[in-house]
């Protein structure tokens, strides 16, 4: 889940346009068209989340590991290996 104190930050630079496409599919929640403000918000949040990272866009989460309670996830499980 999203967190202001994340223990997992994932590079989404290669997927941010896909993320916006998926947002556009939720017309019942977001309307027929995403306005420039909505698009700017998505990019802005992704940049904010990556501010301390070596990449431009990210999503930040507080990840829960039930196999290792209280332990942060391994770096190798961050993208596509979870």
mmCIF file of the N, C-alpha and C atoms, coordinates in Angstrom:
data_MODEL
# 
_entry.id   MODEL 
# 
loop_
_atom_site.group_PDB 
_atom_site.id 
_atom_site.type_symbol 
_atom_site.label_atom_id 
_atom_site.label_alt_id 
_atom_site.label_comp_id 
_atom_site.label_asym_id 
_atom_site.label_entity_id 
_atom_site.label_seq_id 
_atom_site.pdbx_PDB_ins_code 
_atom_site.Cartn_x 
_atom_site.Cartn_y 
_atom_site.Cartn_z 
_atom_site.occupancy 
_atom_site.B_iso_or_equiv 
_atom_site.pdbx_formal_charge 
_atom_site.auth_seq_id 
_atom_site.auth_comp_id 
_atom_site.auth_asym_id 
_atom_site.auth_atom_id 
_atom_site.pdbx_PDB_model_num 
ATOM 1   N N  . UNK A 1 1  ? 0.834   -1.183  0.000   1.00 0.00 ? 1  UNK A N  1 
ATOM 2   C CA . UNK A 1 1  ? 0.000   0.000   0.000   1.00 0.00 ? 1  UNK A CA 1 
ATOM 3   C C  . UNK A 1 1  ? 0.873   1.238   0.000   1.00 0.00 ? 1  UNK A C  1 
ATOM 4   N N  . UNK A 1 2  ? 0.351   2.328   -0.494  1.00 0.00 ? 2  UNK A N  1 
ATOM 5   C CA . UNK A 1 2  ? 1.092   3.575   -0.548  1.00 0.00 ? 2  UNK A CA 1 
ATOM 6   C C  . UNK A 1 2  ? 1.380   4.079   0.863   1.00 0.00 ? 2  UNK A C  1 
ATOM 7   N N  . UNK A 1 3  ? 2.554   4.660   1.045   1.00 0.00 ? 3  UNK A N  1 
ATOM 8   C CA . UNK A 1 3  ? 2.947   5.113   2.372   1.00 0.00 ? 3  UNK A CA 1 
ATOM 9   C C  . UNK A 1 3  ? 3.823   6.354   2.278   1.00 0.00 ? 3  UNK A C  1 
ATOM 10  N N  . UNK A 1 4  ? 3.726   7.238   3.281   1.00 0.00 ? 4  UNK A N  1 
ATOM 11  C CA . UNK A 1 4  ? 4.612   8.391   3.343   1.00 0.00 ? 4  UNK A CA 1 
ATOM 12  C C  . UNK A 1 4  ? 5.966   7.991   3.918   1.00 0.00 ? 4  UNK A C  1 
ATOM 13  N N  . UNK A 1 5  ? 6.045   6.823   4.547   1.00 0.00 ? 5  UNK A N  1 
ATOM 14  C CA . UNK A 1 5  ? 7.299   6.277   5.053   1.00 0.00 ? 5  UNK A CA 1 
ATOM 15  C C  . UNK A 1 5  ? 7.500   4.892   4.442   1.00 0.00 ? 5  UNK A C  1 
ATOM 16  N N  . UNK A 1 6  ? 7.788   4.829   3.147   1.00 0.00 ? 6  UNK A N  1 
ATOM 17  C CA . UNK A 1 6  ? 7.866   3.541   2.468   1.00 0.00 ? 6  UNK A CA 1 
ATOM 18  C C  . UNK A 1 6  ? 9.104   2.736   2.838   1.00 0.00 ? 6  UNK A C  1 
ATOM 19  N N  . UNK A 1 7  ? 8.996   1.435   2.706   1.00 0.00 ? 7  UNK A N  1 
ATOM 20  C CA . UNK A 1 7  ? 10.167  0.570   2.813   1.00 0.00 ? 7  UNK A CA 1 
ATOM 21  C C  . UNK A 1 7  ? 10.442  -0.116  1.469   1.00 0.00 ? 7  UNK A C  1 
ATOM 22  N N  . UNK A 1 8  ? 9.681   0.271   0.452   1.00 0.00 ? 8  UNK A N  1 
ATOM 23  C CA . UNK A 1 8  ? 9.864   -0.269  -0.896  1.00 0.00 ? 8  UNK A CA 1 
ATOM 24  C C  . UNK A 1 8  ? 9.531   0.822   -1.910  1.00 0.00 ? 8  UNK A C  1 
ATOM 25  N N  . UNK A 1 9  ? 10.494  1.152   -2.745  1.00 0.00 ? 9  UNK A N  1 
ATOM 26  C CA . UNK A 1 9  ? 10.307  2.153   -3.794  1.00 0.00 ? 9  UNK A CA 1 
ATOM 27  C C  . UNK A 1 9  ? 10.620  1.467   -5.114  1.00 0.00 ? 9  UNK A C  1 
ATOM 28  N N  . UNK A 1 10 ? 9.666   1.525   -6.050  1.00 0.00 ? 10 UNK A N  1 
ATOM 29  C CA . UNK A 1 10 ? 9.784   0.808   -7.315  1.00 0.00 ? 10 UNK A CA 1 
ATOM 30  C C  . UNK A 1 10 ? 9.864   1.796   -8.470  1.00 0.00 ? 10 UNK A C  1 
ATOM 31  N N  . UNK A 1 11 ? 10.843  1.610   -9.345  1.00 0.00 ? 11 UNK A N  1 
ATOM 32  C CA . UNK A 1 11 ? 11.009  2.439   -10.540 1.00 0.00 ? 11 UNK A CA 1 
ATOM 33  C C  . UNK A 1 11 ? 9.869   2.122   -11.510 1.00 0.00 ? 11 UNK A C  1 
ATOM 34  N N  . UNK A 1 12 ? 9.053   3.131   -11.845 1.00 0.00 ? 12 UNK A N  1 
ATOM 35  C CA . UNK A 1 12 ? 7.952   2.931   -12.793 1.00 0.00 ? 12 UNK A CA 1 
ATOM 36  C C  . UNK A 1 12 ? 8.164   3.731   -14.069 1.00 0.00 ? 12 UNK A C  1 
ATOM 37  N N  . UNK A 1 13 ? 9.387   4.186   -14.297 1.00 0.00 ? 13 UNK A N  1 
ATOM 38  C CA . UNK A 1 13 ? 9.679   5.000   -15.470 1.00 0.00 ? 13 UNK A CA 1 
ATOM 39  C C  . UNK A 1 13 ? 9.244   4.369   -16.781 1.00 0.00 ? 13 UNK A C  1 
ATOM 40  N N  . UNK A 1 14 ? 9.404   3.082   -16.897 1.00 0.00 ? 14 UNK A N  1 
ATOM 41  C CA . UNK A 1 14 ? 9.020   2.386   -18.125 1.00 0.00 ? 14 UNK A CA 1 
ATOM 42  C C  . UNK A 1 14 ? 7.534   2.095   -18.220 1.00 0.00 ? 14 UNK A C  1 
ATOM 43  N N  . UNK A 1 15 ? 6.780   2.431   -17.163 1.00 0.00 ? 15 UNK A N  1 
ATOM 44  C CA . UNK A 1 15 ? 5.367   2.063   -17.106 1.00 0.00 ? 15 UNK A CA 1 
ATOM 45  C C  . UNK A 1 15 ? 4.428   3.227   -16.821 1.00 0.00 ? 15 UNK A C  1 
ATOM 46  N N  . UNK A 1 16 ? 4.952   4.430   -16.678 1.00 0.00 ? 16 UNK A N  1 
ATOM 47  C CA . UNK A 1 16 ? 4.093   5.543   -16.259 1.00 0.00 ? 16 UNK A CA 1 
ATOM 48  C C  . UNK A 1 16 ? 3.016   5.859   -17.304 1.00 0.00 ? 16 UNK A C  1 
ATOM 49  N N  . UNK A 1 17 ? 3.343   5.732   -18.593 1.00 0.00 ? 17 UNK A N  1 
ATOM 50  C CA . UNK A 1 17 ? 2.327   5.958   -19.622 1.00 0.00 ? 17 UNK A CA 1 
ATOM 51  C C  . UNK A 1 17 ? 1.244   4.882   -19.566 1.00 0.00 ? 17 UNK A C  1 
ATOM 52  N N  . UNK A 1 18 ? 1.645   3.650   -19.268 1.00 0.00 ? 18 UNK A N  1 
ATOM 53  C CA . UNK A 1 18 ? 0.674   2.564   -19.099 1.00 0.00 ? 18 UNK A CA 1 
ATOM 54  C C  . UNK A 1 18 ? -0.210  2.836   -17.885 1.00 0.00 ? 18 UNK A C  1 
ATOM 55  N N  . UNK A 1 19 ? 0.382   3.368   -16.836 1.00 0.00 ? 19 UNK A N  1 
ATOM 56  C CA . UNK A 1 19 ? -0.396  3.726   -15.641 1.00 0.00 ? 19 UNK A CA 1 
ATOM 57  C C  . UNK A 1 19 ? -1.477  4.736   -16.002 1.00 0.00 ? 19 UNK A C  1 
ATOM 58  N N  . UNK A 1 20 ? -1.123  5.749   -16.791 1.00 0.00 ? 20 UNK A N  1 
ATOM 59  C CA . UNK A 1 20 ? -2.115  6.741   -17.213 1.00 0.00 ? 20 UNK A CA 1 
ATOM 60  C C  . UNK A 1 20 ? -3.191  6.110   -18.095 1.00 0.00 ? 20 UNK A C  1 
ATOM 61  N N  . UNK A 1 21 ? -2.815  5.189   -18.972 1.00 0.00 ? 21 UNK A N  1 
ATOM 62  C CA . UNK A 1 21 ? -3.809  4.486   -19.796 1.00 0.00 ? 21 UNK A CA 1 
ATOM 63  C C  . UNK A 1 21 ? -4.797  3.739   -18.904 1.00 0.00 ? 21 UNK A C  1 
ATOM 64  N N  . UNK A 1 22 ? -4.298  3.112   -17.861 1.00 0.00 ? 22 UNK A N  1 
ATOM 65  C CA . UNK A 1 22 ? -5.165  2.354   -16.945 1.00 0.00 ? 22 UNK A CA 1 
ATOM 66  C C  . UNK A 1 22 ? -6.088  3.286   -16.167 1.00 0.00 ? 22 UNK A C  1 
ATOM 67  N N  . UNK A 1 23 ? -5.586  4.443   -15.796 1.00 0.00 ? 23 UNK A N  1 
ATOM 68  C CA . UNK A 1 23 ? -6.436  5.430   -15.124 1.00 0.00 ? 23 UNK A CA 1 
ATOM 69  C C  . UNK A 1 23 ? -7.589  5.847   -16.036 1.00 0.00 ? 23 UNK A C  1 
ATOM 70  N N  . UNK A 1 24 ? -7.308  5.972   -17.312 1.00 0.00 ? 24 UNK A N  1 
ATOM 71  C CA . UNK A 1 24 ? -8.342  6.375   -18.273 1.00 0.00 ? 24 UNK A CA 1 
ATOM 72  C C  . UNK A 1 24 ? -9.445  5.326   -18.404 1.00 0.00 ? 24 UNK A C  1 
ATOM 73  N N  . UNK A 1 25 ? -9.185  4.093   -18.023 1.00 0.00 ? 25 UNK A N  1 
ATOM 74  C CA . UNK A 1 25 ? -10.191 3.021   -18.086 1.00 0.00 ? 25 UNK A CA 1 
ATOM 75  C C  . UNK A 1 25 ? -11.239 3.147   -16.983 1.00 0.00 ? 25 UNK A C  1 
ATOM 76  N N  . UNK A 1 26 ? -10.962 3.910   -15.961 1.00 0.00 ? 26 UNK A N  1 
ATOM 77  C CA . UNK A 1 26 ? -11.866 4.034   -14.812 1.00 0.00 ? 26 UNK A CA 1 
ATOM 78  C C  . UNK A 1 26 ? -12.774 5.254   -14.971 1.00 0.00 ? 26 UNK A C  1 
ATOM 79  N N  . UNK A 1 27 ? -13.561 5.251   -16.027 1.00 0.00 ? 27 UNK A N  1 
ATOM 80  C CA . UNK A 1 27 ? -14.405 6.407   -16.328 1.00 0.00 ? 27 UNK A CA 1 
ATOM 81  C C  . UNK A 1 27 ? -15.468 6.652   -15.257 1.00 0.00 ? 27 UNK A C  1 
ATOM 82  N N  . UNK A 1 28 ? -15.902 5.608   -14.557 1.00 0.00 ? 28 UNK A N  1 
ATOM 83  C CA . UNK A 1 28 ? -16.909 5.813   -13.514 1.00 0.00 ? 28 UNK A CA 1 
ATOM 84  C C  . UNK A 1 28 ? -16.342 6.608   -12.342 1.00 0.00 ? 28 UNK A C  1 
ATOM 85  N N  . UNK A 1 29 ? -15.034 6.598   -12.169 1.00 0.00 ? 29 UNK A N  1 
ATOM 86  C CA . UNK A 1 29 ? -14.407 7.317   -11.067 1.00 0.00 ? 29 UNK A CA 1 
ATOM 87  C C  . UNK A 1 29 ? -13.742 8.616   -11.514 1.00 0.00 ? 29 UNK A C  1 
ATOM 88  N N  . UNK A 1 30 ? -13.220 8.623   -12.739 1.00 0.00 ? 30 UNK A N  1 
ATOM 89  C CA . UNK A 1 30 ? -12.413 9.759   -13.186 1.00 0.00 ? 30 UNK A CA 1 
ATOM 90  C C  . UNK A 1 30 ? -13.011 10.520  -14.354 1.00 0.00 ? 30 UNK A C  1 
ATOM 91  N N  . UNK A 1 31 ? -14.130 10.077  -14.881 1.00 0.00 ? 31 UNK A N  1 
ATOM 92  C CA . UNK A 1 31 ? -14.734 10.757  -16.017 1.00 0.00 ? 31 UNK A CA 1 
ATOM 93  C C  . UNK A 1 31 ? -14.211 10.224  -17.340 1.00 0.00 ? 31 UNK A C  1 
ATOM 94  N N  . UNK A 1 32 ? -14.738 10.761  -18.407 1.00 0.00 ? 32 UNK A N  1 
ATOM 95  C CA . UNK A 1 32 ? -14.389 10.292  -19.743 1.00 0.00 ? 32 UNK A CA 1 
ATOM 96  C C  . UNK A 1 32 ? -12.958 10.642  -20.144 1.00 0.00 ? 32 UNK A C  1 
ATOM 97  N N  . UNK A 1 33 ? -12.477 11.781  -19.706 1.00 0.00 ? 33 UNK A N  1 
ATOM 98  C CA . UNK A 1 33 ? -11.139 12.239  -20.078 1.00 0.00 ? 33 UNK A CA 1 
ATOM 99  C C  . UNK A 1 33 ? -10.378 12.661  -18.828 1.00 0.00 ? 33 UNK A C  1 
ATOM 100 N N  . UNK A 1 34 ? -9.097  12.334  -18.784 1.00 0.00 ? 34 UNK A N  1 
ATOM 101 C CA . UNK A 1 34 ? -8.261  12.871  -17.720 1.00 0.00 ? 34 UNK A CA 1 
ATOM 102 C C  . UNK A 1 34 ? -7.883  14.290  -18.111 1.00 0.00 ? 34 UNK A C  1 
ATOM 103 N N  . UNK A 1 35 ? -8.065  15.225  -17.219 1.00 0.00 ? 35 UNK A N  1 
ATOM 104 C CA . UNK A 1 35 ? -7.676  16.603  -17.512 1.00 0.00 ? 35 UNK A CA 1 
ATOM 105 C C  . UNK A 1 35 ? -6.168  16.755  -17.302 1.00 0.00 ? 35 UNK A C  1 
ATOM 106 N N  . UNK A 1 36 ? -5.623  17.853  -17.755 1.00 0.00 ? 36 UNK A N  1 
ATOM 107 C CA . UNK A 1 36 ? -4.193  18.105  -17.611 1.00 0.00 ? 36 UNK A CA 1 
ATOM 108 C C  . UNK A 1 36 ? -3.767  18.078  -16.148 1.00 0.00 ? 36 UNK A C  1 
ATOM 109 N N  . UNK A 1 37 ? -4.641  18.538  -15.279 1.00 0.00 ? 37 UNK A N  1 
ATOM 110 C CA . UNK A 1 37 ? -4.341  18.532  -13.842 1.00 0.00 ? 37 UNK A CA 1 
ATOM 111 C C  . UNK A 1 37 ? -4.191  17.103  -13.317 1.00 0.00 ? 37 UNK A C  1 
ATOM 112 N N  . UNK A 1 38 ? -5.056  16.189  -13.770 1.00 0.00 ? 38 UNK A N  1 
ATOM 113 C CA . UNK A 1 38 ? -4.967  14.785  -13.348 1.00 0.00 ? 38 UNK A CA 1 
ATOM 114 C C  . UNK A 1 38 ? -3.655  14.163  -13.820 1.00 0.00 ? 38 UNK A C  1 
ATOM 115 N N  . UNK A 1 39 ? -3.317  14.399  -15.085 1.00 0.00 ? 39 UNK A N  1 
ATOM 116 C CA . UNK A 1 39 ? -2.077  13.860  -15.648 1.00 0.00 ? 39 UNK A CA 1 
ATOM 117 C C  . UNK A 1 39 ? -0.879  14.442  -14.901 1.00 0.00 ? 39 UNK A C  1 
ATOM 118 N N  . UNK A 1 40 ? -0.913  15.734  -14.653 1.00 0.00 ? 40 UNK A N  1 
ATOM 119 C CA . UNK A 1 40 ? 0.164   16.380  -13.905 1.00 0.00 ? 40 UNK A CA 1 
ATOM 120 C C  . UNK A 1 40 ? 0.306   15.825  -12.495 1.00 0.00 ? 40 UNK A C  1 
ATOM 121 N N  . UNK A 1 41 ? -0.822  15.493  -11.870 1.00 0.00 ? 41 UNK A N  1 
ATOM 122 C CA . UNK A 1 41 ? -0.798  14.923  -10.532 1.00 0.00 ? 41 UNK A CA 1 
ATOM 123 C C  . UNK A 1 41 ? -0.094  13.570  -10.527 1.00 0.00 ? 41 UNK A C  1 
ATOM 124 N N  . UNK A 1 42 ? -0.437  12.720  -11.513 1.00 0.00 ? 42 UNK A N  1 
ATOM 125 C CA . UNK A 1 42 ? 0.180   11.383  -11.596 1.00 0.00 ? 42 UNK A CA 1 
ATOM 126 C C  . UNK A 1 42 ? 1.696   11.519  -11.781 1.00 0.00 ? 42 UNK A C  1 
ATOM 127 N N  . UNK A 1 43 ? 2.117   12.361  -12.716 1.00 0.00 ? 43 UNK A N  1 
ATOM 128 C CA . UNK A 1 43 ? 3.548   12.558  -12.938 1.00 0.00 ? 43 UNK A CA 1 
ATOM 129 C C  . UNK A 1 43 ? 4.218   13.196  -11.717 1.00 0.00 ? 43 UNK A C  1 
ATOM 130 N N  . UNK A 1 44 ? 3.553   14.157  -11.112 1.00 0.00 ? 44 UNK A N  1 
ATOM 131 C CA . UNK A 1 44 ? 4.112   14.835  -9.941  1.00 0.00 ? 44 UNK A CA 1 
ATOM 132 C C  . UNK A 1 44 ? 4.307   13.904  -8.758  1.00 0.00 ? 44 UNK A C  1 
ATOM 133 N N  . UNK A 1 45 ? 3.320   13.050  -8.497  1.00 0.00 ? 45 UNK A N  1 
ATOM 134 C CA . UNK A 1 45 ? 3.440   12.086  -7.396  1.00 0.00 ? 45 UNK A CA 1 
ATOM 135 C C  . UNK A 1 45 ? 4.558   11.089  -7.673  1.00 0.00 ? 45 UNK A C  1 
ATOM 136 N N  . UNK A 1 46 ? 4.680   10.668  -8.927  1.00 0.00 ? 46 UNK A N  1 
ATOM 137 C CA . UNK A 1 46 ? 5.734   9.721   -9.290  1.00 0.00 ? 46 UNK A CA 1 
ATOM 138 C C  . UNK A 1 46 ? 7.117   10.357  -9.137  1.00 0.00 ? 46 UNK A C  1 
ATOM 139 N N  . UNK A 1 47 ? 7.237   11.625  -9.484  1.00 0.00 ? 47 UNK A N  1 
ATOM 140 C CA . UNK A 1 47 ? 8.508   12.327  -9.302  1.00 0.00 ? 47 UNK A CA 1 
ATOM 141 C C  . UNK A 1 47 ? 8.806   12.555  -7.819  1.00 0.00 ? 47 UNK A C  1 
ATOM 142 N N  . UNK A 1 48 ? 7.787   12.913  -7.060  1.00 0.00 ? 48 UNK A N  1 
ATOM 143 C CA . UNK A 1 48 ? 7.939   13.120  -5.622  1.00 0.00 ? 48 UNK A CA 1 
ATOM 144 C C  . UNK A 1 48 ? 8.418   11.841  -4.939  1.00 0.00 ? 48 UNK A C  1 
ATOM 145 N N  . UNK A 1 49 ? 7.809   10.719  -5.306  1.00 0.00 ? 49 UNK A N  1 
ATOM 146 C CA . UNK A 1 49 ? 8.179   9.431   -4.711  1.00 0.00 ? 49 UNK A CA 1 
ATOM 147 C C  . UNK A 1 49 ? 9.611   9.036   -5.032  1.00 0.00 ? 49 UNK A C  1 
ATOM 148 N N  . UNK A 1 50 ? 10.119  9.490   -6.169  1.00 0.00 ? 50 UNK A N  1 
ATOM 149 C CA . UNK A 1 50 ? 11.470  9.124   -6.605  1.00 0.00 ? 50 UNK A CA 1 
ATOM 150 C C  . UNK A 1 50 ? 12.522  10.173  -6.245  1.00 0.00 ? 50 UNK A C  1 
ATOM 151 N N  . UNK A 1 51 ? 12.153  11.171  -5.461  1.00 0.00 ? 51 UNK A N  1 
ATOM 152 C CA . UNK A 1 51 ? 13.066  12.283  -5.178  1.00 0.00 ? 51 UNK A CA 1 
ATOM 153 C C  . UNK A 1 51 ? 14.420  11.842  -4.630  1.00 0.00 ? 51 UNK A C  1 
ATOM 154 N N  . UNK A 1 52 ? 14.465  10.789  -3.855  1.00 0.00 ? 52 UNK A N  1 
ATOM 155 C CA . UNK A 1 52 ? 15.722  10.321  -3.253  1.00 0.00 ? 52 UNK A CA 1 
ATOM 156 C C  . UNK A 1 52 ? 16.307  9.117   -3.999  1.00 0.00 ? 52 UNK A C  1 
ATOM 157 N N  . UNK A 1 53 ? 15.751  8.811   -5.141  1.00 0.00 ? 53 UNK A N  1 
ATOM 158 C CA . UNK A 1 53 ? 16.152  7.622   -5.882  1.00 0.00 ? 53 UNK A CA 1 
ATOM 159 C C  . UNK A 1 53 ? 16.969  7.982   -7.121  1.00 0.00 ? 53 UNK A C  1 
ATOM 160 N N  . UNK A 1 54 ? 17.664  7.012   -7.711  1.00 0.00 ? 54 UNK A N  1 
ATOM 161 C CA . UNK A 1 54 ? 18.442  7.284   -8.917  1.00 0.00 ? 54 UNK A CA 1 
ATOM 162 C C  . UNK A 1 54 ? 17.615  7.250   -10.198 1.00 0.00 ? 54 UNK A C  1 
ATOM 163 N N  . UNK A 1 55 ? 16.295  7.182   -10.072 1.00 0.00 ? 55 UNK A N  1 
ATOM 164 C CA . UNK A 1 55 ? 15.418  7.193   -11.235 1.00 0.00 ? 55 UNK A CA 1 
ATOM 165 C C  . UNK A 1 55 ? 14.396  8.314   -11.083 1.00 0.00 ? 55 UNK A C  1 
ATOM 166 N N  . UNK A 1 56 ? 13.694  8.628   -12.161 1.00 0.00 ? 56 UNK A N  1 
ATOM 167 C CA . UNK A 1 56 ? 12.819  9.803   -12.181 1.00 0.00 ? 56 UNK A CA 1 
ATOM 168 C C  . UNK A 1 56 ? 11.422  9.556   -11.614 1.00 0.00 ? 56 UNK A C  1 
ATOM 169 N N  . UNK A 1 57 ? 10.821  8.404   -11.925 1.00 0.00 ? 57 UNK A N  1 
ATOM 170 C CA . UNK A 1 57 ? 9.442   8.122   -11.519 1.00 0.00 ? 57 UNK A CA 1 
ATOM 171 C C  . UNK A 1 57 ? 9.395   6.846   -10.684 1.00 0.00 ? 57 UNK A C  1 
ATOM 172 N N  . UNK A 1 58 ? 8.637   6.885   -9.611  1.00 0.00 ? 58 UNK A N  1 
ATOM 173 C CA . UNK A 1 58 ? 8.500   5.682   -8.784  1.00 0.00 ? 58 UNK A CA 1 
ATOM 174 C C  . UNK A 1 58 ? 7.138   5.645   -8.111  1.00 0.00 ? 58 UNK A C  1 
ATOM 175 N N  . UNK A 1 59 ? 6.864   4.496   -7.541  1.00 0.00 ? 59 UNK A N  1 
ATOM 176 C CA . UNK A 1 59 ? 5.761   4.339   -6.600  1.00 0.00 ? 59 UNK A CA 1 
ATOM 177 C C  . UNK A 1 59 ? 6.379   3.824   -5.322  1.00 0.00 ? 59 UNK A C  1 
ATOM 178 N N  . UNK A 1 60 ? 5.915   4.343   -4.211  1.00 0.00 ? 60 UNK A N  1 
ATOM 179 C CA . UNK A 1 60 ? 6.463   3.994   -2.912  1.00 0.00 ? 60 UNK A CA 1 
ATOM 180 C C  . UNK A 1 60 ? 5.390   3.293   -2.086  1.00 0.00 ? 60 UNK A C  1 
ATOM 181 N N  . UNK A 1 61 ? 5.793   2.243   -1.403  1.00 0.00 ? 61 UNK A N  1 
ATOM 182 C CA . UNK A 1 61 ? 4.863   1.404   -0.649  1.00 0.00 ? 61 UNK A CA 1 
ATOM 183 C C  . UNK A 1 61 ? 5.438   1.055   0.710   1.00 0.00 ? 61 UNK A C  1 
ATOM 184 N N  . UNK A 1 62 ? 4.551   0.694   1.617   1.00 0.00 ? 62 UNK A N  1 
ATOM 185 C CA . UNK A 1 62 ? 4.940   0.012   2.834   1.00 0.00 ? 62 UNK A CA 1 
ATOM 186 C C  . UNK A 1 62 ? 4.581   -1.436  2.580   1.00 0.00 ? 62 UNK A C  1 
ATOM 187 N N  . UNK A 1 63 ? 5.591   -2.252  2.368   1.00 0.00 ? 63 UNK A N  1 
ATOM 188 C CA . UNK A 1 63 ? 5.373   -3.660  2.020   1.00 0.00 ? 63 UNK A CA 1 
ATOM 189 C C  . UNK A 1 63 ? 5.358   -4.517  3.278   1.00 0.00 ? 63 UNK A C  1 
ATOM 190 N N  . UNK A 1 64 ? 4.431   -5.438  3.325   1.00 0.00 ? 64 UNK A N  1 
ATOM 191 C CA . UNK A 1 64 ? 4.312   -6.384  4.423   1.00 0.00 ? 64 UNK A CA 1 
ATOM 192 C C  . UNK A 1 64 ? 4.793   -7.740  3.940   1.00 0.00 ? 64 UNK A C  1 
ATOM 193 N N  . UNK A 1 65 ? 5.705   -8.365  4.675   1.00 0.00 ? 65 UNK A N  1 
ATOM 194 C CA . UNK A 1 65 ? 6.189   -9.695  4.348   1.00 0.00 ? 65 UNK A CA 1 
ATOM 195 C C  . UNK A 1 65 ? 5.682   -10.636 5.437   1.00 0.00 ? 65 UNK A C  1 
ATOM 196 N N  . UNK A 1 66 ? 4.808   -11.530 5.079   1.00 0.00 ? 66 UNK A N  1 
ATOM 197 C CA . UNK A 1 66 ? 4.258   -12.441 6.065   1.00 0.00 ? 66 UNK A CA 1 
ATOM 198 C C  . UNK A 1 66 ? 5.182   -13.615 6.347   1.00 0.00 ? 66 UNK A C  1 
ATOM 199 N N  . UNK A 1 67 ? 6.135   -13.875 5.450   1.00 0.00 ? 67 UNK A N  1 
ATOM 200 C CA . UNK A 1 67 ? 7.099   -14.936 5.706   1.00 0.00 ? 67 UNK A CA 1 
ATOM 201 C C  . UNK A 1 67 ? 8.231   -14.465 6.624   1.00 0.00 ? 67 UNK A C  1 
ATOM 202 N N  . UNK A 1 68 ? 8.440   -13.147 6.700   1.00 0.00 ? 68 UNK A N  1 
ATOM 203 C CA . UNK A 1 68 ? 9.450   -12.554 7.573   1.00 0.00 ? 68 UNK A CA 1 
ATOM 204 C C  . UNK A 1 68 ? 8.835   -11.341 8.267   1.00 0.00 ? 68 UNK A C  1 
ATOM 205 N N  . UNK A 1 69 ? 7.964   -11.542 9.251   1.00 0.00 ? 69 UNK A N  1 
ATOM 206 C CA . UNK A 1 69 ? 7.265   -10.419 9.878   1.00 0.00 ? 69 UNK A CA 1 
ATOM 207 C C  . UNK A 1 69 ? 8.222   -9.333  10.359  1.00 0.00 ? 69 UNK A C  1 
ATOM 208 N N  . UNK A 1 70 ? 7.878   -8.096  10.011  1.00 0.00 ? 70 UNK A N  1 
ATOM 209 C CA . UNK A 1 70 ? 8.643   -6.951  10.433  1.00 0.00 ? 70 UNK A CA 1 
ATOM 210 C C  . UNK A 1 70 ? 9.887   -6.657  9.626   1.00 0.00 ? 70 UNK A C  1 
ATOM 211 N N  . UNK A 1 71 ? 10.187  -7.479  8.620   1.00 0.00 ? 71 UNK A N  1 
ATOM 212 C CA . UNK A 1 71 ? 11.379  -7.261  7.815   1.00 0.00 ? 71 UNK A CA 1 
ATOM 213 C C  . UNK A 1 71 ? 11.027  -6.590  6.504   1.00 0.00 ? 71 UNK A C  1 
ATOM 214 N N  . UNK A 1 72 ? 11.851  -5.620  6.078   1.00 0.00 ? 72 UNK A N  1 
ATOM 215 C CA . UNK A 1 72 ? 11.599  -5.004  4.766   1.00 0.00 ? 72 UNK A CA 1 
ATOM 216 C C  . UNK A 1 72 ? 11.879  -6.003  3.655   1.00 0.00 ? 72 UNK A C  1 
ATOM 217 N N  . UNK A 1 73 ? 11.285  -5.804  2.496   1.00 0.00 ? 73 UNK A N  1 
ATOM 218 C CA . UNK A 1 73 ? 11.491  -6.725  1.385   1.00 0.00 ? 73 UNK A CA 1 
ATOM 219 C C  . UNK A 1 73 ? 12.923  -6.668  0.877   1.00 0.00 ? 73 UNK A C  1 
ATOM 220 N N  . UNK A 1 74 ? 13.367  -7.750  0.265   1.00 0.00 ? 74 UNK A N  1 
ATOM 221 C CA . UNK A 1 74 ? 14.680  -7.804  -0.349  1.00 0.00 ? 74 UNK A CA 1 
ATOM 222 C C  . UNK A 1 74 ? 14.699  -6.933  -1.585  1.00 0.00 ? 74 UNK A C  1 
ATOM 223 N N  . UNK A 1 75 ? 15.800  -6.300  -1.887  1.00 0.00 ? 75 UNK A N  1 
ATOM 224 C CA . UNK A 1 75 ? 15.912  -5.429  -3.054  1.00 0.00 ? 75 UNK A CA 1 
ATOM 225 C C  . UNK A 1 75 ? 15.609  -6.185  -4.345  1.00 0.00 ? 75 UNK A C  1 
ATOM 226 N N  . UNK A 1 76 ? 15.979  -7.462  -4.422  1.00 0.00 ? 76 UNK A N  1 
ATOM 227 C CA . UNK A 1 76 ? 15.771  -8.224  -5.649  1.00 0.00 ? 76 UNK A CA 1 
ATOM 228 C C  . UNK A 1 76 ? 14.302  -8.467  -5.949  1.00 0.00 ? 76 UNK A C  1 
ATOM 229 N N  . UNK A 1 77 ? 13.420  -8.303  -4.982  1.00 0.00 ? 77 UNK A N  1 
ATOM 230 C CA . UNK A 1 77 ? 12.000  -8.553  -5.208  1.00 0.00 ? 77 UNK A CA 1 
ATOM 231 C C  . UNK A 1 77 ? 11.251  -7.299  -5.603  1.00 0.00 ? 77 UNK A C  1 
ATOM 232 N N  . UNK A 1 78 ? 11.947  -6.194  -5.837  1.00 0.00 ? 78 UNK A N  1 
ATOM 233 C CA . UNK A 1 78 ? 11.276  -4.928  -6.076  1.00 0.00 ? 78 UNK A CA 1 
ATOM 234 C C  . UNK A 1 78 ? 10.511  -4.862  -7.383  1.00 0.00 ? 78 UNK A C  1 
ATOM 235 N N  . UNK A 1 79 ? 10.994  -5.427  -8.459  1.00 0.00 ? 79 UNK A N  1 
ATOM 236 C CA . UNK A 1 79 ? 10.327  -5.268  -9.725  1.00 0.00 ? 79 UNK A CA 1 
ATOM 237 C C  . UNK A 1 79 ? 10.330  -6.578  -10.495 1.00 0.00 ? 79 UNK A C  1 
ATOM 238 N N  . UNK A 1 80 ? 9.159   -7.159  -10.629 1.00 0.00 ? 80 UNK A N  1 
ATOM 239 C CA . UNK A 1 80 ? 9.002   -8.326  -11.459 1.00 0.00 ? 80 UNK A CA 1 
ATOM 240 C C  . UNK A 1 80 ? 9.514   -9.617  -10.866 1.00 0.00 ? 80 UNK A C  1 
ATOM 241 N N  . UNK A 1 81 ? 10.017  -9.591  -9.650  1.00 0.00 ? 81 UNK A N  1 
ATOM 242 C CA . UNK A 1 81 ? 10.538  -10.797 -9.031  1.00 0.00 ? 81 UNK A CA 1 
ATOM 243 C C  . UNK A 1 81 ? 9.818   -11.132 -7.743  1.00 0.00 ? 81 UNK A C  1 
ATOM 244 N N  . UNK A 1 82 ? 8.757   -10.385 -7.429  1.00 0.00 ? 82 UNK A N  1 
ATOM 245 C CA . UNK A 1 82 ? 8.042   -10.595 -6.170  1.00 0.00 ? 82 UNK A CA 1 
ATOM 246 C C  . UNK A 1 82 ? 7.155   -11.819 -6.270  1.00 0.00 ? 82 UNK A C  1 
# 
